[in-house]
Amino acid sequence: MSEKTKRTLPASPSGRDRMAAPGPALTDTLNRPLRDLRISVTDRCNFRCTYCMPKEVFGREYQFLDRADILTFEEITRLARLFVGHGVRKVRITGGEPLLRNDLEKLIAMLARVDGLEDLTLTTNGSLLKSRIRDLKQAGLQRVTVSLDSLDNDVFKAMNDVDFPVERVLEGIEAAVEAGLAPVKVNMVVKKGVNDDSVLDMARYFRERGWTVRFIEYMDVGSSNGWRLDDVVSAAEIVKTINAEMPLEPVDPEYRGEVAQRYRYKDGSGEIGVIASVTQPFCGDCSRARLSADGKLYTCLFATKGHDFRALLRTGKRDDEVAAFLRSVWKTRDDRYSELRATATPSLPKVEMSYVGG
């Protein structure tokens, strides 16, 4: 169903259709500002990656969100304006696979007009990128990150579990570069005994093209991926492996709360990033909030419950009332799951990555 056929809410007296003025960042109980908002536009995906949406759980009988339960583009844009008015400067569109959402270019165009939003980006598995990227760029998309866990077709197909070939993802990345969205960032989740042998190949391939790969420690997100600490390849191990062949040196972060630790090749040929949320938690500088496709706000990737913003929108609450709820949620935030992680915590019920957008 096209977004054009969906219900839209009437304009509120508060002027929800006006551009939000940039505002100072909210801070939580640990003095962490609200700067980044990740917005999931669908809980569906055309991959069944074993660390995210394993077929054993997300099979044919799995009940995804009904269309009526998902936020409309107008609702998403209204919330984005309010978040920007409270300090958010970066919005990342996620899923599931966000390019499964019809007319996504329309949403990008709406968000691109939000005053004060400095960075509008998209994370995708790349499967549909080639056919959509030019329209997304024209609509106002500024950057794109592509998830790719190996250049080896056998390994990649085993991990995405739908027999999708590497070549088509690479074509999507090339299309993004040609559309003017370079440099593209590539995310690789590294799991011991599964794709850790692909680390060097990924580093070599993307170094030659000047694109940044971010190697991500396998995390205990959600409750369905069978996570074990023994399956984690640490960021330190990854850096050591690459450095032995292609010498690296650390790079200072560009801003407070930058997720990836950055390293550049000493010969000046580019850089990599490592995301070490298991072995080197960065909770102390976390500035991210996550909005699910059905309008629940999560203040941690490992949260057990969200805060329902959709209910406020659909019961006619004014912007000032929604904003007050936002302030109350963030000001009381005390999440630091990765710093507290212990042998007991992985078994706790947590929101699935495919639902909250990673």
N, C-alpha and C positions, 0 to 999 in steps of 0.2 A: 504494500500500500504506500502510495506517495505521501510525503509530508503535507502536500497541498490538500489532501482529503481529510487530514486529521483535525480534531477539535482544537480550537485555540481559545484561550481565555480572554474575556473582555479586559480592556485596559483598566487599571486601578486608579483611584483618585491620587495615589502617590506619584504617579507619573512613571510607571515602570518602563515606558518606551523611551524615556530620556536616557542619554548617555550618563553613566556613573562617573563622578569626579574621582580622580585618584585620592586614596585616603591612606593614613598611616597604618602600618601593620598592627594587627592584634598580636598580643603575646599571651602565651599560656602560663601555667604554673611554674614552668622551668625557664621562662623568659624566651621561649622560642617563637619567632614571628610567623604569621601566616603569609606565605609568599607564593606557594605553588598549589594549583588546583588541577587534579587529574579527573577528567570527566569520562566515565564509561557511557557509551551510547547504545550498547547492546551487550547482552550476556551470552550471545551465540558466537560460535566460531566454526570455521570449516576445517580446522585442524583438531587433532585429539592428542596434543603433546602429552607425553607420559608424566611430566612434572607439573602439569597444569590442569588438563581436562582428560584424564585417562578414560578410555572406553568403558572400563569396568563400572564406572560411576556415571559418565555422561554418554550413555548409550541411547538407543532409539526410543526408549521409554522415558527418558529424562524429561521432566517438565520445566521448560524454559519459561521466562516471563511472558505473559500475554501482552499483546500490542498495546492494549489500553492502559497497562500498568507502567509503561515506559514513558519517561518525560518527553514532551514535545520539544521541538527546537525552540519555540518561544519560551517555554519554561526553563530550558537550559540557559538561554541567553539572559533571561531575567535574573537567574541565580548568579550567573557569571558577573553581571554588572554589580550585584550586591557584594560579591566576594572581592571584586576589584576595588570597590569602594572601601573595603576593609584591609587593603594592603596587598592583595594578590597581584602579581605581575606576570605570571606565567601560567598558561592553560595548556594542558596536554590532553588530546582526545585519544581515548583508549577503548577497549572492549573487555571481553570477547575480541572479535575481529571487527574494528570500527567500520571497515569498508563494506561490511555486510548491511550496514544501515543505509536505506534508500535516501537519495538526495543529500548525502552528507555535505556536498559542496555548498548547499544552502545554509547549513549551520555554520560552516567555516566563514562564509561571507557575513553572517550576522555577528559572529564573535569578533571578526576582524574590525568591526565598527565600534567596539566597546572602548571608550576613551580610557586610557590609562593601562590597557593591556599591552605589554611590551613584547611578549613571546608567545606565539601560537603554533603549536607543534602537534605531531601525530605519531603514535606508535602502531605499527602494523606488522603482520607476518609476511607482508610483501606479495601475497598470492594474487591480489587484485590490483596491485599498485600501477602496473604498466598502463592499464586502460583508464585510470582515474587521475593520475598525478597532474596532468596539465590543467584539468579543470579545478583541481584542488588548489594548485598554485595560483591560478587566475583569481580564485575566490578569496585568497589572502593567506593561505597556509605558508608559514615561514620556514619550517624545518620538518624533517621526517626521520624517524628511527625505525629500523627494520630488525626484527628478530630472526636470527639465523644461527642454528646450533652446530652446523658442520658444513664443510664443502664436499664431504664424501656422501654420495647419493644414498648408499646403503645405510649409513649412519643416520643421515637426515630423515630419510623415509621411515626408518624404525622409530625415530623420536616423534615425528609429526603424526605417525600412525594412520595416515590416509594416502600413503604412496605418492606424496607430492614431491616433484623433483627440484633439486637445487637450482637448476638452470633458470626456471621461471622466476624464482625469487631474485636471482642476480639480474635478470632482465628488468625487473621492477626497480631495482636499485639504480641501474644504468638509466632508466627512464626518468627517475627522480633527478639525477645529476644533469641530464640533458634539459630538463625543465627548469633548471636554475636553482635547485634546492641543495646543491653541494655546499659543504661536505655532508654527506649522509652518515649518520652514526649507525653502527650495527651492534646489536646485543646478542651475546652468546651465553646461555646458561650452561655451566660446566658441571657434569656429573661423572664421578669417578667410575671407571670401568665401562662407561657408555660412550662418551665423546671427548674425554680428556686427551686422547691421542690426536684430536683435531685442532688443538690450541695453536700449535706452531704453523700449521697450514693456514689457518685463519689469519694469524698475524702477518705471515709472509704475503698472502694474497692482497689484503687490504692495505698493507704498507706500500706496496707497489703502486696502488691507485690513490694513495693519499687520503684514505678514509679511516675514521677512527673505529676500532672495535673495543667494546666494553665487555669484559669477561665477568660474569656474574656468578657468585657462589650459589650453589643449589640450596634453596631456602625451604623452610617448613611452612609454606603458605597454605592456608586451607587445611582440610582434614582428609583429603582423598589421594594424595600423591605418594603415600608410603614413605615419607621422608625419614632418613636415618643420618645421623652425624657422620657415620662411616662413609657415606656417599659424597661427602663434601670435599672438593678440591679447593684448598685455601687460596686466597688471593696471593699470599706470599709464595706459594708453590708455583702459581701461574707466572708471576713476575720472574721468578728464578729461572723457569724453563725458557722463557722468551729471552731474558737477558743473557743467557749462556750462548745464544747464537746471534742475537741482535742487541747489543748493549743498550741499556736504558738508564735514564736518570729521572728522579722525581721532579714533578712540576707543582708549583704552588697552586692551591685552589683559586678559581676565578671569583668565588663569592662564598659567603657563609652558607653552609648547608648543602654544598655541592656533594652529590651522592658518590660519584666516582672519584677514586684516587687516580690522579693522572701521572703518566710517565711518558717522556718523549725519547725517541731514538737519538742516541748521541750523535749520529751522523746528520741529524736534521731532517730525516725523511718522514717525519710524522709522529704520531703518538698513539698510545693505548690508554684504556681506563680499566680499573678493576673495582668491582662493587662487592665489598666484604662485609655484608650485614650479619654474617654468622660469626666470623672470627675476629672482626674489628668493627663492632657496632658503631653507628653514627647517630644514635638517637638524640644525643645532646644538641645537635644542630638541625634536627628534622623540622622542615618548614612546610610539609606537604599535607594536604587533605585530599580525600578521594570521594567523589560523588558517583554512586552506582547508577545504573541505567534507570532504576525505578525511584531515584531521588533520595536515597539514604546517604548520609554523610558519615564517612569513616575517618577517624583521626589517626589511624595506624593501619599499616598493611596487614598486621596480625590481629586486628580487632575481632571481638566476638559479637558485637552488635553495632548497629548504626543509628543515626539520628534522622528522623523522618521529615525531610523538607517538602516532599511531594504533598503530604497531607496539608501543610500550611498553604501551599500554592492553590490547591484545589478546594479549599474551604474558604477562599476569599480573603486571606490575611493580607494586610497592607505591607508595603515594602519595609516600613519601619518595624513592624512586628516580626517579619522574617529576619531582618537584620539583628534585632534584639536576641532572637533565638540563636543565630550564628555566633554572636558575641558570647552568649552564655555557654555554648558548647566549647568554643576554643579557649576561653579564659579558664575553664576548669579542666582542660586537657592535661593529663599527666602520664601519657603512654611512653613507655620505653622498653618494649618487649624484648628487643634484641640484646639490650644490656642485661636483662634479667633472665634471659633464656637459660633453661636448665633441662635436665633429662626428663622432668615431668611435664614441661610446657608443650612439647610438640603434640601431645595427645589431646590438648584442650581443643574444644570446638572453635574454629576460626572461620572467618569469611573466606570463600574461595577466590583465588586470584582472578579467575575468569569473570566473576561477578563484580568485583570491585575495581578491576583494571590494572592490577599489578603496581 
